[in-house]
Amino acid sequence: MKKAPAILVVVLLAGLAGYFGYHSYRLDTERSEQAARNAVEQAAAERRKSDLEKRLAAETEARRLAEAQSRQEALAAAQRAAAAQAAQLAADNARVAAESETARLAADRERLQREKDAAEGESRRLADLREREAAAIDRQRREALDRLAQLETQQRLQREAADRETARLAALTRQQELESVVQRSWLDRLTNPTDYRPREHYYGDLQHVRATPRFTPLK
């Protein structure tokens, strides 16, 4: 009778021990499983955090790269715009310089043309003046030659007239002398005796009178 309660107590104790042991085992198992789940969840959270951080870092890097590329593209666009503006400014300056040079060359051509026209006009005027002067000089020369020829002709005619007059006077004088000799001869014959012998120059003069033709005085 005493052994049954003891067995019952033992069984009860064993049941309690088993219950508490199983309960403790289950608690330990649950705790282990919870710890494992917690570890898995923590690892998953850390992975998610790491992935999130990586994604955020990648997005940040992508934004940075995009911003850098945008800045580079903006800088390149600004440089292209500045280069295009500089090229346009250079082209405008070149066009203005070319237009100015064209206008200057046109003005120089007009000035040179005016100078050429003036020089040609002056040359024609001088040529006309020289031609008129040459014509006047030639006319004066011809007039001088004509006057000289007239003067020479007049002088020749005067010399010829003077020569004729001198010859006429000489002939007249000679005729008068001869007539005087003839008159003296006749007078001598009339006044001198027949045996009068004249001097030798008398016969010479008389023979010269007979040999000299009589001249008619020039009118």
C-alpha positions as CSV (number, residue, x, y, z in Angstrom):
1,M,0.0,0.0,0.0
2,K,2.9,2.3,0.7
3,K,4.6,1.5,-2.6
4,A,1.7,2.8,-4.7
5,P,1.8,6.3,-3.5
6,A,5.5,6.3,-3.8
7,I,5.3,5.1,-7.4
8,L,2.6,7.5,-8.0
9,V,4.8,10.3,-6.7
10,V,7.6,9.0,-8.7
11,V,5.5,8.8,-11.8
12,L,4.1,12.2,-11.0
13,L,7.5,13.6,-10.5
14,A,8.7,11.8,-13.6
15,G,5.7,13.2,-15.5
16,L,6.4,16.6,-14.1
17,A,10.0,16.3,-14.9
18,G,9.1,15.2,-18.4
19,Y,6.6,18.0,-18.8
20,F,9.0,20.6,-17.6
21,G,11.8,19.0,-19.5
22,Y,9.7,19.0,-22.7
23,H,8.4,22.5,-21.9
24,S,12.0,23.6,-21.4
25,Y,13.0,21.8,-24.6
26,R,10.2,23.5,-26.5
27,L,11.1,26.8,-25.0
28,D,14.7,26.3,-25.9
29,T,13.7,25.1,-29.4
30,E,11.4,28.0,-29.8
31,R,14.1,30.4,-28.6
32,S,16.6,28.8,-30.9
33,E,14.2,28.9,-33.8
34,Q,13.3,32.5,-32.9
35,A,17.0,33.3,-32.6
36,A,17.5,31.7,-36.0
37,R,14.5,33.5,-37.4
38,N,15.8,36.7,-35.8
39,A,19.2,36.1,-37.3
40,V,17.7,35.4,-40.7
41,E,15.5,38.4,-40.5
42,Q,18.5,40.5,-39.2
43,A,20.6,39.2,-42.1
44,A,17.8,39.9,-44.5
45,A,17.4,43.3,-43.0
46,E,21.1,43.9,-43.2
47,R,21.1,42.7,-46.8
48,R,18.1,44.9,-47.5
49,K,19.9,47.8,-45.8
50,S,23.1,47.0,-47.7
51,D,21.1,46.7,-50.9
52,L,19.3,49.9,-50.1
53,E,22.6,51.7,-49.3
54,K,24.1,50.3,-52.5
55,R,21.0,51.4,-54.4
56,L,21.1,54.8,-52.8
57,A,24.8,55.0,-53.5
58,A,24.3,53.9,-57.1
59,E,21.5,56.3,-57.5
60,T,23.6,59.1,-55.9
61,E,26.5,58.2,-58.1
62,A,24.2,58.0,-61.1
63,R,22.8,61.5,-60.2
64,R,26.3,62.7,-59.7
65,L,27.4,61.3,-63.0
66,A,24.3,62.6,-64.6
67,E,24.9,66.1,-63.1
68,A,28.5,65.9,-64.1
69,Q,27.5,64.9,-67.6
70,S,24.9,67.6,-67.7
71,R,27.5,70.1,-66.5
72,Q,29.9,68.9,-69.1
73,E,27.3,69.0,-71.8
74,A,26.3,72.5,-70.6
75,L,29.9,73.5,-70.6
76,A,30.5,72.0,-74.0
77,A,27.3,73.7,-75.2
78,A,28.5,77.0,-73.7
79,Q,31.9,76.5,-75.3
80,R,30.2,75.7,-78.6
81,A,28.0,78.7,-78.3
82,A,31.0,80.9,-77.3
83,A,32.9,79.4,-80.3
84,A,30.0,80.0,-82.6
85,Q,29.6,83.5,-81.3
86,A,33.3,84.2,-81.7
87,A,33.2,82.7,-85.2
88,Q,30.1,84.9,-86.0
89,L,31.9,87.9,-84.5
90,A,35.0,87.1,-86.5
91,A,32.9,86.6,-89.6
92,D,31.1,89.9,-89.0
93,N,34.4,91.7,-88.4
94,A,35.9,90.1,-91.5
95,R,32.7,91.1,-93.5
96,V,32.9,94.6,-92.1
97,A,36.7,94.7,-92.9
98,A,36.0,93.3,-96.4
99,E,33.3,95.9,-97.0
100,S,35.5,98.7,-95.7
101,E,38.4,97.4,-97.9
102,T,36.0,97.1,-100.9
103,A,34.7,100.7,-100.3
104,R,38.3,101.9,-99.9
105,L,39.4,100.2,-103.1
106,A,36.3,101.6,-104.9
107,A,37.1,105.1,-103.6
108,D,40.7,104.6,-104.7
109,R,39.6,103.4,-108.1
110,E,37.3,106.4,-108.4
111,R,40.0,108.8,-107.3
112,L,42.6,107.2,-109.7
113,Q,40.0,107.3,-112.5
114,R,39.4,111.0,-111.8
115,E,43.1,111.6,-111.6
116,K,43.6,109.7,-114.9
117,D,40.7,111.6,-116.5
118,A,42.2,114.9,-115.3
119,A,45.7,113.8,-116.5
120,E,44.3,112.8,-119.9
121,G,42.4,116.1,-120.1
122,E,45.5,118.0,-119.1
123,S,47.5,116.0,-121.6
124,R,45.0,116.7,-124.4
125,R,44.9,120.4,-123.3
126,L,48.7,120.6,-123.4
127,A,48.7,118.7,-126.7
128,D,46.2,121.1,-128.2
129,L,48.1,124.0,-126.7
130,R,51.4,122.6,-128.1
131,E,49.7,122.0,-131.5
132,R,48.3,125.6,-131.5
133,E,51.6,126.9,-130.4
134,A,53.4,124.8,-133.0
135,A,50.9,126.0,-135.6
136,A,51.4,129.6,-134.5
137,I,55.1,129.2,-134.5
138,D,55.0,127.5,-138.0
139,R,52.7,130.3,-139.2
140,Q,55.0,132.9,-137.7
141,R,58.0,131.1,-139.3
142,R,56.2,131.0,-142.7
143,E,55.3,134.6,-142.3
144,A,58.8,135.5,-141.4
145,L,60.1,133.5,-144.3
146,D,57.6,135.2,-146.6
147,R,58.7,138.6,-145.2
148,L,62.3,137.6,-145.6
149,A,61.7,136.4,-149.1
150,Q,59.8,139.6,-149.9
151,L,62.6,141.6,-148.3
152,E,65.2,139.6,-150.3
153,T,63.2,140.1,-153.4
154,Q,62.8,143.7,-152.7
155,Q,66.5,144.1,-151.9
156,R,67.4,142.1,-155.1
157,L,65.1,144.3,-157.1
158,Q,66.5,147.3,-155.5
159,R,70.1,146.1,-156.2
160,E,69.1,145.2,-159.8
161,A,67.5,148.7,-160.1
162,A,70.6,150.3,-158.5
163,D,72.9,148.2,-160.8
164,R,70.8,149.2,-163.8
165,E,70.8,152.8,-162.7
166,T,74.6,152.7,-162.0
167,A,75.1,151.1,-165.4
168,R,72.8,153.7,-167.0
169,L,74.6,156.5,-165.3
170,A,78.0,155.0,-166.1
171,A,77.0,154.6,-169.8
172,L,75.5,158.1,-169.8
173,T,78.7,159.5,-168.3
174,R,80.8,157.6,-170.8
175,Q,78.6,158.7,-173.6
176,Q,78.9,162.3,-172.5
177,E,82.7,162.0,-172.2
178,L,82.9,160.5,-175.7
179,E,80.6,163.1,-177.1
180,S,82.8,165.7,-175.4
181,V,85.8,164.1,-177.0
182,V,84.1,164.1,-180.4
183,Q,83.1,167.7,-180.0
184,R,86.6,168.7,-179.1
185,S,87.9,166.8,-182.1
186,W,85.5,168.7,-184.4
187,L,86.4,171.9,-182.8
188,D,90.1,171.2,-183.2
189,R,89.6,170.5,-186.9
190,L,87.7,173.7,-187.2
191,T,90.1,175.8,-185.3
192,N,93.5,174.2,-185.9
193,P,95.5,174.4,-189.2
194,T,95.7,171.5,-191.5
195,D,99.3,170.7,-190.6
196,Y,98.4,170.4,-186.9
197,R,99.3,167.0,-185.5
198,P,97.4,166.1,-182.4
199,R,98.9,164.2,-179.6
200,E,98.9,160.5,-179.5
201,H,96.2,160.3,-176.8
202,Y,93.9,162.2,-179.2
203,Y,94.0,159.4,-181.8
204,G,93.6,156.9,-179.1
205,D,90.6,158.7,-177.8
206,L,89.2,159.1,-181.2
207,Q,89.7,155.5,-182.2
208,H,88.1,154.6,-178.9
209,V,85.1,156.8,-179.7
210,R,84.7,155.1,-183.1
211,A,85.0,151.6,-181.5
212,T,82.5,152.4,-178.6
213,P,78.9,152.0,-179.5
214,R,76.5,154.8,-178.7
215,F,74.1,154.2,-175.7
216,T,70.7,155.4,-175.4
217,P,70.1,156.9,-172.0
218,L,67.8,154.7,-169.8
219,K,64.5,156.2,-169.0
